[in-house]
Amino acid sequence: MDLYYEIQGEGSPVVLLHSPGVDSREWKYAAPLMAQSCKVITYDGRGTGRSPAPQTPTSLVEDLRDLLQHLRLERVTLVGHSMGGQAATDFTLTYPSMVERLVVIAPSLTGFVFSQEFTEWMASVNAAAPDIDKLVELSLSGPNYRATMAGPHRDFLREMAVHYMTRVFTEWKSFEVRWPEPPAIERLEDIAVSTLFIRGTIEWPDMLKIAEQFQRVPAIHFAEMEGGDHMLTLTHAEELTEHIRNFMYGELDNAANKGRK
């Protein structure tokens, strides 16, 4: 196994998949809290943190499967943030027998068509390449980072983003990510496991549309964190962990147990 990973705690295995643009350090607050009651596995996706840079097209789903096989874990709870949530969703659809529960935090979704507003903003950010400092500045100035960048986690988030961008432009040989077909947006009804969708209230409008798509998951629950933006893992670690614990141990509170409301 060439991906860097860490294991904390004992009990039911939970695998945390981080957001793009950062690395597994985004779980530095949430992982120890979760490890008080379960075995927590965090890992750096290919090309991030301490994992090797991609030299050929990457499959986040197959990388996760290889990690679970290496750790001899037959069935786990997946917790994925942003694109990590997208990977966790696709993994659940591809290898359903290996997933006990699914938690997605402000996820992206394969097959979802983002709004013109969002795609134009992303294009303006990408136009700054290869100026790393400018790329990071523009990226973190997005409305979905407003709360984090106004708080005590600002410098840490910027540090992770600079490290990520530096590796992208100095080490990556391939930028292609391959996803299973058909895209997850066409198969959400096929997710058989209990699923929790968590989001903050400071997000692009597209996140609400993705949440609407997840209404089609048969056993879906939703949790909303007032005043939280895209980086709930940093700014709301305790509340986030509490939602996940309640979900895992069958004690969903009213905020999470909204079902199809």
N, C-alpha and C positions, 0 to 999 in steps of 0.2 A: 504494500500500500504506500503510494508516494504522497498522498495528501496528509498534511499536518492535522492532527486531532488531539483532543484532550478529553479525559473522562473524570467526572466528579460524582461522588455519592454512590449510593447503593439502592437497589430496588428496581422497579419497572423502568425499562430503558426509554429515554426521550432524546431525540436527535434534533438539534437546533441548526437551522439553515439560515445563514446571514444574508443581508441585503447586498446588491451590487454596489460598487463604489467604496466599500469598506471591507472588513474582514471579521473573523469570529470574535474579535475583541468587543464588538458591539454587545455581546452577551455578558460582559464582565460583571454587571450588576445582577442580571436576572438569573444567570446560570448557578451561582452559589446559593441563591434563594431556592431554586427548584431542586438543587442537589440535597437539600435537607430532607426530602421525601422520595427521591427517585434517583436513578442513575442517569446522569446528563452527559451527552456526547456533543461537543462542539467541534467544528472543523473549518479550516480555511478552504474555500472553493478554489479550484484551479486558477492560478495566476494571482491569487490574493494572499495577504498575510505571509505565512511561511510555506505555502504550497508552491510547487513548481509552476512556471509559466506554461501556457498552452503552446504546443508546437504544431499541433494538428487540430482539426475541428473538435470541439468539446461537446460532450453530452452530460449535462448536470444530473440527469436521471441515472445514467449508467455509472457515473462517478459515485453517486450515493449508494447504489446497489453494491458496487465493489467494496465500499467502506463497510457496509453492514455484513457482507460475507466475510471480510477480513476479521471483523470483531465477533463473528459467529452469532449474530443477532438475527433471529428468525422473524420477529414481529416487534414493531416499535411504535411509539407515538411520534409523529412528525410535527415540528413547530417551525414554520417557514415565514420569514419576513421579506416583503417586497418580491423581488425575483426569486428569493428563497421559497416564498409561498407558492410561486408559480411552479418551481421545481418539485416542491412537496405535493402539489396537486397532481402534476403529471405522473409523478412516481406512484401515487395512490391509484391512479387509473391504470398504470402499466403493470404494477406488482401489488394488486389488492390484498393478497394473502399475507404480505409483509407489514401491513399497516394496521395498528390497533385503533388509533384515533388520528384526526388531522386538525391542526390549528394553523390558520393563515392570518398573518398580521399585515394589514395594508398591502395585499398581494397584487402582483400583476397576473395576467391570465393569457395563456397562449390562445391566439385567434381573436383576441379583443382588439378592436380598432379604436385607437386613442383619438381624442378630439383634435381639431385643427389647432386650437389654442395650445394644447400640450405639445403637439409635434412641432409647431413653429418655435416654441420656446426651446425644445431640445435641439433643434437645428441651430438656433442662435448660440447655444452653449457649445455644441460640437464645432462650430465655426472658429472657435478660439484655439483649437488644436494647431500645433503641439505645445502651445504656451500653457504649461501645467498650472502655474499660479492663477492665470486668468480663467482656465477651465474650472478649477476648484471654486474660485470666487463666484463665477456665474452660476455654477451648479448649486451651490449652497445658498444662493440668494433667492432660490425658488420659493414660492408661497408655502410649499409643503415642508419647509425647514424653518419657518419663521419662529416658532416657539423655541426650538433647540438652539438656534443661533442667537437668541436673545438671553440665553441662560448659561449656567455654569459648564455645560457640556460642549460649548462652542469650539474651544481649542482642541479637544479630543476628537471631535468629529472631523475638524479640518485636518488634523494630523493623519487620521486614517485615510481620508480622501486624497491627500497629497501622496501618501505611500502607495495607494492603489494606482493613481494616475502615473506616477513615476515608473512603476513596474510595467504598466501597459505600454508606455512609449519606449522603454529600454529593453524589455525582455520578451514580450509577447510576439510570437511568430504567426499565430492564427487568431482571428477574431470571430470565427464562425461558431455559433452554438446551435446544435441540432436538437430539435424537440420531437417527441413522438407525434405520429399522425394517426387519426385526425386530431386537430387541436382540441385542447381540453374544453373550450367554450362550447363545443358541440356534444360533449359527453358528461356534463356535470351531473345529470340524472343517474349516471352509472356509479357514482361514489356511494358505496354502501356503508361506510363507517361514519360514526358520529363526527360532526365537523363543527368547529368554532371559528367564526370570522370576527376579527378584532380590528377596529380602526379608530383613529383620532378624529376630532372634528375639524382640524386644520389640514385640509388636503385639497388636491385638485378635484374638481367635480367628477372627473372620470372614476374616482374611487367609489362614489355612490353608484355609478352604473355597473361597476364590477360587482359590488355588493348585490345589486339586483339580479345579476346573473347567478350568483351563488344561492339565491332563493330556490333555485331548482334542485339543489342537493337535498335528497329526502330527509336526512337527519341533521338539519342545519340549526345553529344557534348563532346569535350576534351579540357582540359587546361593543359599546361605544365609549370612548374616553374623552370627556370634555376637556378642551384646552390642549389636547395632545396633537402633535403633528406626525410626520412620517417616521420619526425616530422614537417611537414609544419605548423601544428597548433601552434607551438611555434615560429618557425623561420621566418615564412612568414604570420603572422596573418592578416596584413592589406591587402596584395595582395590576400590572400585566401578569405577574406571576400568580397573584391571587385568582385572577380569572382562569388561568390555565389549570391551576390546582383544583379549583371547584369543578371545572369541566372534566378533568381526569377522574375525580373521585365522586362524581355524581351529585355535586352540591351546587349546581348552577344557580346563581342569583338572578333576580328579576332583570337586571341589565343584560345578562348574557342569554337568558332563556327566553328569547323573543320569538323563536321559531320562525314562522312565516308572517309575522306581523309586519 
